[in-house]
Amino acid sequence: MNTLYLMPYAGLCNRINAISSCVKFSSDEGLRLKIFWDKNIDLAADFSDLFSPLNLENVELVELRWFHVIYFRARRRNLNFPRLIRKVFSIPQLEDSSLKNPPSHHIRNGGYLSTCHSLGEKRNIDDVFVLNEKLAKELMSVLVHFSEHTVGVHIRRGDHKMAIDASPIEFFLESMDAEVCKDAAVKFFLATDDSGVKDLLKNRYGDKIIVNDSPLTRTSVNGMSGAVIDLWALANCTAIIGSKYSMFSLVASEIKNIPLDV
């Protein structure tokens, strides 16, 4: 079997999309898949800090280290040296492949691929990504507060201007009020990167609001652990009220195929 060497990059959900779609792609094409996981400023955690080892046929994940230089992304700061090495060794290579730029024929026989996008149809995310024992326990400590009808609410703020403009707070309040009208016993799991929004919804809905109080930041293992808990907690809701243009909302709904309203 030939091998596809995958370098997924950017944030958590970008990597989930890239990996789960390449697992499907490599299986369809009869390729081995070797994935290089880069702990960096975009995601400051090793794969093992968050997930259990992959248990998939012909798939291997390696945590990137300096001696894997041939698999690094070609960047201005490394003078595109990894790309030049791959050319010297005649390794087919493709960068930023996606649904709009699908893998060309030469990569279907193996080679190097760096992307932060989904290539198309994905393997079930739950089949690929399994929380490690520590995070599984932390997730259960959140889920124990869920009722039979718990709606996930993901309100993306921070620096995501498109999501803020397209999903104003009024949208969430109207949607949540409608859920309360349908079922007075409803609960909401709230995932947000805005403490002001968290305070607003707690004051409005009281003990209907469930939150994971872990820090949320890309720049620490604890922060990334908190993001994973939020993502999987949203996935365990009956439905999600999410932020438009947010990959986090979309991936959360895809993990267990639950309805998403944005």
C-alpha positions in Angstrom: 0.0 0.0 0.0 1.1 3.5 -0.7 1.0 6.1 2.0 -0.7 9.5 2.3 1.2 11.8 4.7 -1.2 14.3 6.2 -0.2 17.5 8.0 -3.5 19.0 9.3 -3.2 22.6 10.7 -5.0 25.5 12.2 -7.4 25.1 15.1 -9.2 22.1 16.6 -12.2 21.9 14.3 -10.1 22.5 11.2 -8.0 19.5 12.1 -11.0 17.4 13.0 -12.4 18.1 9.5 -9.1 17.4 7.7 -8.3 14.2 9.6 -11.8 12.7 9.5 -12.1 13.4 5.7 -8.6 12.0 5.0 -9.4 8.9 6.9 -12.4 8.3 4.5 -10.4 9.4 1.5 -7.4 7.1 2.2 -9.7 4.2 2.9 -11.5 4.7 -0.4 -8.2 5.0 -2.3 -6.6 2.0 -0.6 -3.9 4.1 1.0 -2.2 4.0 4.4 -2.6 7.3 6.3 0.1 8.8 8.4 -0.9 11.9 10.3 1.5 14.4 11.8 0.0 16.4 14.7 1.7 19.8 15.3 1.4 21.3 18.8 1.8 25.1 18.1 0.3 28.5 18.7 -3.0 27.5 16.9 -3.5 24.5 19.2 -1.2 24.2 22.2 -1.8 20.5 23.0 -0.5 17.2 21.8 -3.1 14.8 20.4 -2.6 12.5 23.4 -3.4 15.5 25.8 -7.0 15.4 24.4 -7.7 12.1 22.7 -7.1 8.4 23.0 -4.8 6.8 20.4 -6.3 6.2 17.0 -7.7 2.7 16.6 -8.2 2.6 12.8 -6.9 0.2 10.3 -4.0 1.5 8.2 -4.0 4.8 10.1 -1.2 6.1 12.3 -0.8 9.4 14.1 2.5 10.9 15.1 3.1 13.9 17.3 5.3 16.2 15.2 8.9 16.8 16.4 11.8 18.7 14.9 13.3 15.6 13.1 10.1 15.3 11.1 11.2 18.3 9.1 10.4 16.7 5.7 6.7 16.7 6.8 6.6 20.4 8.0 4.4 22.9 6.2 6.4 25.0 3.8 6.4 28.5 5.3 8.2 31.8 4.7 9.8 31.5 8.1 11.4 28.2 7.1 12.3 29.4 3.7 10.0 26.8 2.1 12.7 24.3 2.9 10.4 21.3 3.6 8.8 21.7 0.2 12.2 21.7 -1.5 13.2 18.5 0.4 10.0 16.8 -0.8 10.8 17.8 -4.4 14.3 16.4 -4.0 12.9 13.1 -2.9 10.2 13.2 -5.7 7.3 13.1 -3.1 4.0 14.3 -4.7 2.7 17.2 -2.6 -0.5 19.2 -2.4 -1.3 22.1 -0.1 -4.7 23.4 1.1 -6.8 20.8 -0.7 -10.5 21.2 0.0 -14.0 20.6 -1.4 -13.4 23.5 -3.8 -9.9 22.2 -4.6 -10.2 18.4 -4.4 -7.1 16.1 -4.4 -5.7 15.8 -7.9 -4.9 12.4 -9.5 -1.3 12.3 -8.4 -2.0 12.5 -4.7 -4.5 9.6 -5.0 -1.4 7.3 -5.2 0.1 8.6 -2.0 2.2 11.6 -1.2 2.2 14.6 1.1 -0.9 16.7 1.9 -1.2 19.8 4.2 -4.7 21.2 4.7 -7.0 22.7 7.3 -10.1 21.8 5.2 -12.4 18.8 4.7 -11.7 17.1 1.4 -15.4 16.0 1.2 -17.2 13.1 2.8 -15.9 12.3 6.3 -15.6 9.2 8.5 -17.8 9.6 11.5 -16.0 12.0 13.9 -16.9 9.8 16.9 -15.2 6.8 15.2 -11.9 8.8 14.8 -11.8 11.0 17.9 -12.3 9.4 21.3 -11.7 11.5 24.4 -8.9 10.3 26.6 -9.7 9.0 30.0 -9.1 12.3 31.8 -11.3 14.3 29.5 -14.0 11.6 29.3 -14.4 11.9 33.1 -14.5 15.7 32.9 -17.2 15.5 30.2 -19.3 13.2 32.4 -19.1 15.7 35.2 -20.8 18.2 32.9 -23.3 15.7 31.3 -24.6 14.6 34.7 -26.4 18.0 34.9 -28.2 17.5 31.6 -31.9 16.8 31.5 -33.7 14.7 28.9 -34.1 18.0 27.0 -30.9 19.9 27.0 -30.3 22.3 24.1 -26.8 23.4 23.3 -26.1 27.1 22.8 -22.8 28.1 21.1 -22.2 31.8 21.0 -19.0 32.7 19.3 -17.6 36.1 20.0 -13.9 37.0 20.5 -12.5 38.2 17.2 -14.9 36.4 14.9 -16.6 39.5 13.4 -18.6 37.6 10.8 -20.1 35.3 13.4 -20.9 38.3 15.7 -22.6 40.3 12.9 -24.5 37.3 11.5 -25.6 35.9 14.9 -26.5 38.8 17.2 -27.4 38.1 20.8 -31.1 38.7 20.1 -31.2 35.6 17.8 -30.1 33.4 20.7 -32.5 35.0 23.2 -35.4 34.6 20.9 -34.5 31.0 20.1 -34.0 30.1 23.8 -37.2 31.8 24.8 -39.0 29.7 22.2 -37.5 26.5 23.7 -38.7 27.6 27.2 -42.2 28.1 25.8 -42.2 24.6 24.3 -40.8 22.9 27.4 -40.6 24.8 30.7 -38.2 22.1 32.0 -35.6 22.6 29.2 -32.0 23.2 30.1 -29.3 24.9 28.1 -25.6 23.9 27.8 -23.8 27.2 27.1 -20.5 27.3 25.3 -19.2 30.8 24.8 -15.9 32.7 24.8 -17.5 35.9 26.2 -17.9 36.2 30.0 -20.4 39.0 29.6 -22.7 36.8 27.5 -22.4 34.1 30.1 -23.4 36.4 32.9 -26.3 37.8 30.8 -27.8 34.3 30.1 -27.3 33.1 33.7 -29.2 36.1 34.9 -32.0 35.6 32.4 -32.4 31.8 32.6 -31.0 31.0 36.1 -30.5 27.3 36.9 -31.5 26.3 33.3 -28.0 27.3 32.2 -25.2 24.7 32.4 -21.6 25.7 31.7 -18.2 24.1 31.7 -16.0 26.5 33.7 -12.7 25.4 32.2 -10.6 28.1 30.6 -11.0 28.4 26.9 -7.8 29.3 25.1 -5.7 27.9 22.2 -2.5 28.7 24.1 -2.5 26.0 26.9 -3.3 22.4 27.3 -6.0 23.3 29.9 -7.6 25.8 27.5 -7.7 23.2 24.7 -9.1 20.6 27.1 -11.9 23.0 27.9 -12.6 23.6 24.3 -12.9 19.8 23.6 -15.2 19.4 26.6 -17.4 22.2 25.3 -17.5 20.6 21.8 -18.4 17.2 23.0 -20.9 18.5 25.5 -22.7 20.4 22.7 -22.7 17.2 20.7 -24.5 15.4 23.5 -27.4 17.9 23.5 -30.7 17.3 21.7 -30.1 20.2 19.4 -27.8 23.2 19.0 -28.5 26.9 18.6 -25.2 27.9 17.0 -23.2 30.8 15.6 -23.3 31.3 11.8 -19.9 31.0 10.1 -18.6 29.1 13.1 -16.8 25.8 12.4 -17.2 24.9 16.1 -21.0 24.9 15.9 -21.0 22.9 12.7 -18.6 20.2 14.0 -20.4 19.9 17.3 -23.6 19.1 15.4 -21.8 16.6 13.2 -20.2 14.5 15.9 -23.6 12.8 16.7 -25.6 14.2 13.8 -27.9 16.5 15.8 -30.0 19.4 14.5 -28.2 22.8 14.2 -30.0 26.1 14.1 -27.9 29.1 13.0 
